[in-house]
Amino acid sequence: MSENKKICPTTIGGQAVIEGVMMKGPKETAIAVRTPDGSITIEKKPLKSLNMKYKFLKLPIVRGVLAFFESMVIGVKSLMFSAEFYDLEPEEEEQPSKFDQFLEKTFGDKLQDVLIYFSVIVAILFGVGLFMLLPTVIIGFIKQLVQNHIIATIAEGVLRITIFLVYIILISRMKDIQRVFQYHGAEHKSIFCYENQEELTVENVKKHGRLHPRCGTSFLLIVMIVSIILFSFISWDNVWTRLGLRLLLLPFVAGISYEVIKFAGRSQHPIARAISIPGMYLQRLTTREPDDSQIEVAIEALKSVVPENRKEDRW
């Protein structure tokens, strides 16, 4: 790459799925999956967002909350699509249970959408419960020993980050997850190649790093850091008050975190780089170096969402 070539940050982002990569562009999403026969299958769909219909959803903070929820929905749909190629066929065809029959009768053709949104809600509840509320409850039991609410808030934040890191370390030991993390690395490397305005080839992509400042892993870490800062200004008398405030202000925390990660991803300012450092270190756990075949999949997904006019892809 020539030294005078300008880096152009992109709005394109992605997610690793089962033996594949999902890319989200300005107008479309594309999922590329390496199927068991070795070929690459691509599903491409137009991007539909509520902010296209309701302009106020594009306002700062608000757009972050919407982007988080819509990303969860797209992520679950992408995982379900990729999983279809690797479902194990049962030896005998099983008859649907009475509960399955009830769901099919009740929701009909909309059953899959219902299951997707249900999965998103369960995932959010699990994340909020494990990483947000559990540390609050634990610190609430010992707050009587810590009179300063700022110290208690910092202790809660440290505990929250510790639980998150332990969770990431444990799942990273799973063989299947390690392959997903390789595709995660392929996603980042291909986006870096595109941002550097290089031709999307395996050799070009391999030259780039796998740690990206706009990664969703970084977003989760920033959410935790923002919550520590925000709640250090709010005193609390008991654990129930704290839990209520946590739930009430969680969308606001997510919205602020989105703006922070967006700033860090599009700017080369030293402050932006400093903000990205913790998340970049965390990505050493959630990404792995991909092989050539995995990079090929990421490239196909990325090519499918790249706009013809690069100006449509600017921040």
GITANOR-V602302 format. One record per helix or strand of 2 or more residues. SS is the DSSP state (2 for helix, 1 for strand). FROM is the first residue (numbers start at 1). TO is the last residue. If there is no record, write none. Layout:
ss,from,to
SS,FROM,TO
SS,FROM,TO
This chain:
ss,from,to
1,13,17
1,20,24
1,28,34
1,40,46
2,50,52
2,55,58
2,62,86
2,98,145
2,149,171
2,175,195
2,202,206
2,216,231
2,239,266
2,270,286
2,292,303
2,310,313
